[in-house]
Amino acid sequence: MTALDLSSPVAVVGTGTMGQGIAQVALVAGHRVRLYDAVPGRALEAAEAIGARLDRLVEKDRLTAAERDTACERLLPAADLADLADCSLVVEAVLERLDAKQELLRALEDIVDEDCLLATNTSSLSVTAIGGALRSPGRFVGLHFFNPAPLLPLVEVVSGFATDVTSATRAYELARAWGKTPVACADTPGFIVNRIARPFYAEAFAVYEAQGADPATIDAVLRESGGFRMGAFELTDLIGQDVNESVTHSVWQSFFQDVRFTPSLAQRRLVESGRLGRKSGHGWYDYAHDAERPEPHTAEEQQRPAYVVVEGDLGPAGELVAMIREAGIQVREEDEDHGTRLVLPGGGQLALADGQTSVEFRDVVYFDLALDYRRATRIALSASQDTSPQTLAEATGLFQALGKDVSVIGDVPGMIVARTVARIVDLAHDAVAKGVATEEDIDTAMRLGVNYPLGPFEWSRKLGRNWAYALLDDLHLRDPSGRYAPSLALYRHAYATDKREGSTS
Ligand SMILES: NC(=O)c1ccc[n+]([C@@H]2O[C@H](COP(=O)([O-])OP(=O)(O)OC[C@H]3O[C@@H](n4cnc5c(N)ncnc54)[C@H](O)[C@@H]3O)[C@@H](O)[C@H]2O)c1
């Protein structure tokens, strides 16, 4: 099925950042593209800016000069909204205000044909609410491109309550024909990516607010252990603290101030003080040309332990046992039903972060989750005031013997990567249960939209079915605000497995 034939033009209304990007995508896909902006002259400026970007593609050999020339000929700035009458699709990318979008759509409905598909690129408004302005909301759909639209492959195709299945399918096929990777999703706050990604920022900020570690250390752990491309602090400095906070705020408000989406006080202070990130020269980090980039905390070299005792199954950290052996450290294995720990020569214990704090056990050090313990270059350890210096030194020496940098953080239950991943997995399960999208589409959206190394369901499978539930359940005990309360969907997922495996514990 082809989405739209190339004989009738498509239109982009609102020719700012996103409008220009979307227009470029449609042009390169072979469409004639009409551009309209409320500010006179801006559509023409946008056409010139798109032409200049196509020139750069020619310089980089990604487009031939002839392709650029025909694309530019197909770019048609419009002086009046009425000039869009012959379009088979109109994508609006005007300012993010419900009244502005509704007014525009009402006007468009009187201009275009009945079978013209109408789409919005809104990132935070409800598609259903915007479409409420239309006499025929069935033809209205969300086409949520990511910035920069010509480069980023993901498009969330959002169906409002009134969107016809045929309109959603047309939009989906169109995005595909334009070389994008569409995912289908329901009209909920944040759609897929902006909803499920919230804990990535929130948990990093929470660890910082709890005095668990400084931004440079948290970022390094998220990158080097979690496998995320960037840490939450450096990423929000790049996005802009105001932009990132406004998405968080909008999702939180739209969910009627659901505690799981509570914005960060520390980030609020940054925004209030104008520390917006790279664009203002200072955010979490200082970008003055002579400013020193803070280094992550990295522990001093410690002696490797001569041996470790492995009690039980280390679950997602099971690979460590082979790695410890390969590093020439003797491993004694003990089959302990209740234990999933390493015991160090001094008698202290080393356990994977599980949502408990180090004060609850005598002399324990927790280590954080890694995406892949072999490839991780850094591991975070957390110790309490009751942890003996010997245990911390032995734990540090053990990971250093495996070739890792070690960052010692405060006694933060769930540490950094573990709590972040558990919450992302939980929100993903919750979203599927609530009909937001399929597991496959959520995985695709998080990999392509925010570059996660694994989709939440891929991660969930790798970690084992009970892992995220058990961790969040423990965190919820220690912070009963509801922020960490595992969803019913995650509970079902974990419990169903237990039953299949013959245990109901
Ligand atoms: N910037 C992003 O990263 C991003 C990402 C995804 C989605 N979005 C969404 O895309 C939309 C546009 O965002 P942007 O960043 O491109 O904004 P922008 O400010 O760069 O551009 C908006 C353009 O719309 C024009 N405009 C305003 N009202 C209009 C109207 N009634 N009719 C015609 N033109 C009008 C403005 O003159 C301006 O040129 C918003 O809904 C936003 O939420 C933005």
The ligand as an ORCA input file, in Angstrom:
! r2SCAN-3c Opt
* xyz 0 1
  N      11.617     21.584     18.561
  C      11.529     20.294     18.857
  O      12.502     19.643     19.280
  C      10.234     19.565     18.617
  C      10.259     18.160     18.506
  C       9.074     17.494     18.223
  C       7.902     18.214     18.096
  N       7.908     19.582     18.245
  C       6.623     20.278     18.058
  O       6.632     20.879     16.770
  C       5.872     22.089     16.797
  C       6.732     23.234     16.302
  O       7.887     23.338     17.100
  P       9.177     24.130     16.591
  O      10.255     23.841     17.588
  O       9.423     23.858     15.158
  O       8.682     25.650     16.775
  P       9.284     26.969     16.125
  O       9.001     28.063     17.100
  O      10.681     26.770     15.660
  O       8.364     27.205     14.829
  C       6.994     27.473     14.879
  C       6.608     28.231     13.612
  O       5.192     28.272     13.540
  C       4.801     29.563     13.089
  N       3.415     29.761     13.512
  C       2.949     30.017     14.752
  N       1.588     30.066     14.725
  C       1.210     29.808     13.451
  C      -0.037     29.679     12.797
  N      -1.181     29.847     13.456
  N      -0.056     29.411     11.489
  C       1.103     29.241     10.814
  N       2.317     29.347     11.374
  C       2.371     29.627     12.674
  C       5.814     30.492     13.716
  O       5.858     31.728     12.994
  C       7.102     29.685     13.590
  O       7.753     29.928     12.365
  C       5.363     22.241     18.214
  O       4.080     21.676     18.292
  C       6.346     21.413     19.029
  O       5.809     20.914     20.218
  C       9.048     20.273     18.477
*
